[in-house]
Amino acid sequence: MQLPRDDTNHPQAEAFRAFIRDAGFPCVGAKSALTKGQMRVLVARDITSAWDDMRIYPALMAFAARYRRQPDLFQSFAVVFEGPSDLDEEGFERHLWNRVQSLADKDAWLGHPWDGRVAPEPDSPHFSLSFAGEAFFVVGLHPNASRPARRFSSPALVFNLHAQFEQLREAGRYEKLRSSILQRDEALAGSVNPMLARHGEVSEARQYSGRVVDEEWRCPFRPRATDTTASGTA
């Protein structure tokens, strides 16, 4: 695997930060991460290809390790892809899950346990992804998203730590932050996002791509059993 590189000054990274800074962008958590210098951005080639998965995965592991050393609030890891820009919502959703599956398979092969605070089954209302033992919620963005808050100029995946939502709940700040984001999103889009739900109500997998899905939708993600040989416990 390749060591993470610094993509801070890449044009795609700069465009993504400008998107977050825009006054109308509703997620105040993302704005806080950016303001605090705690949003890591990696630029990859193509969301439809596994070309950069071996760059993305170690960068994601490094992000999780940094968070464990210093668990400050409002940290995010964003992967911004250079293309393609013509995916429709279903196509983007398919490739989002392909990339996530590839990263999760690598995590299992290396023997990392699933974060015990969340469930690995994508149909569970307690589902979250897990990398390097840390639970993550993924937010997908792309040019053809129906919700303007998800409509960025190229495909992107933002990995947010589940532990931070719990930190906010314990501090009594979660509901106020959530309410602010919902109000700002409704003001931007002109309607309430029908896919939003709290963790534990329905599977958060339904929210990742930003596409409106019905009750018949089934998540294509399949968790892999941990390779205990890789972790040295066999």
C-alpha positions, 0 to 999 in steps of 0.5 A: 500500500502507498503512503498517504500524500498531501493533496492540500493544494490540489485544485480538486481539494481547493474546489471542495473546500470552497464548496464547504465554505459557501454560505449556503452549504448546510452542514455546520459540522463540515464547516467546523472541521474545515475552520479547525483545519481538521478536514483531510482531503485526498484526491483520487482518479476515478470513482468507477475504478479501483485504481486508487483504493490502495492509496485511499485505504492507508489514508483512511487508516491514518485518519482513524489513528490520528483521531484515536490519538487526539479525539477532538470534535469535528474531524472528517476525511474526504476523498474527492475523485477527478471524475467521472462527472456524468454519473446519474444517481443510481450509477453514483450509488453503485460505484460508491458501494463498490469503493466502500466494499473494496476498502472494507475487504482490505480492512477485513483481510488485515484482520481489523475487528468491526467497531463493536459499537455498531452493527456490520449488517447493512439492514440493521438500524445500528449499521455503520461502516468500520475501518481500523476498528472505528465506525464511519458514516459516509456522505456521497456527493456528485454533480447530478445529485438531486439534493443541492447540498450533495451536488458537488462538481465531481464525485466525493465520499466524506467519511465521518466518525461515528464516535463524534456523533456520540460525543455530541450526544453526551455533551448535549449538543447533538439535537441542536446541531442536527436541527440547525443542519436540517433547517439550513438544508431545507432553506437551500433545497426548498424541501425537507430531505426525506432520507434523513433519520437518526442512528438506530431508527433505520439503516444509515446505509440508505442515506449514504448516496443521497438518492431517495430510495424506497422500502424495497431498496437493499444495500449491496454491501456485504461485510467480510469475515475478519482474516485472523491469519492477517492479524496474527491470531490464527 
